[in-house]
Amino acid sequence: MVNQMRDRLKKRHGFSVAEVGHLQDKSRAIMTVVMVSNDAKNIQSALDSATFQLEQWSEAIIENRSMEIFRPVEDKDDTLGFF
């Protein structure tokens, strides 16, 4: 089931997905889902859509979800960096 969820997220939404917890348990997982975009609203919309679709799948229960947005910032050397 976990593999199917991961594959759906990759195929239907273009997310990069990594399992980062409960690796030995095939019935549950902690996943990190990543998407790169220049539009935070686009990312939020894609995440909302993916969450809704996974919740409709009767075998999936999403216990928690969070989103962090990292924006590039200019440093003193005039190169882009991340904070």
N, C-alpha and C positions, 0 to 999 in steps of 0.2 A: 504494500500500500504506500509506503513512504517513497519508494522509487517512482511509482506512478504519479504521485503528487509533484515530485521534483521534475519529472519529465514534462508534465503538463505546464508547469510554470515556465520552463525553458522554451517549450515549443509554441505555446499560445501567446505568451507575453514578452518573450525575448529577455527574460531575467537571467542573470547568472545566479546559480543556487549552490549553496554549500551546506551540508549537514554538519552541525557543530556540537551537537549534544545527543545523548542516548544512542550512540552509534551501534551498540550491540543489540538494541531492542528494535525489532522489525515492525512493531505496531505503533511506535511513536517516534517523534524526532523534534529536535530544535534545529531550525533552518535559518540561514542568513540568505536573504534575497537582495540582489544588487542590480541597480539599473543606472545607467549614466545618461543624463539629458541636460540640456541647457534651460529646461523649464520645470520648475518644481511642481507646478500644477499637473503637468503631463505625468510625472512620476506618481503623484498622489492618485490621479485617476486610474492609472494602470494597476497600482497596488489595491485600490478599492475594488476594481473589477476582478482581479485575481482572487481576492479574499471572498467576494460574493460567490464566485464560481466554485471555489473549494468548499465553501459552507453548504452549497446546494448538493454537493456530493455527500450522500448520506453516511459514508464511512469516515468523513473528515470532521474533526472538531478543532477549531482554532481557539486556543486558550488565551493567547496574548499576541499582540502585534504592536510594533512601534516603528517609527521612521525617524531617521536622522538625515539631515541634508548638509553636505560638506561643500562649501563654496571656495573657489580659489581666491587667494588674496595676494596682493603684491607685497613683496618684501623690500628691504632697503636696496638690494642689488638690482631691482627692476626685473626680477624673474618671478614667475608664478610659483607659489608654494601653497601648502595646505596647513591649516591649523588644527 
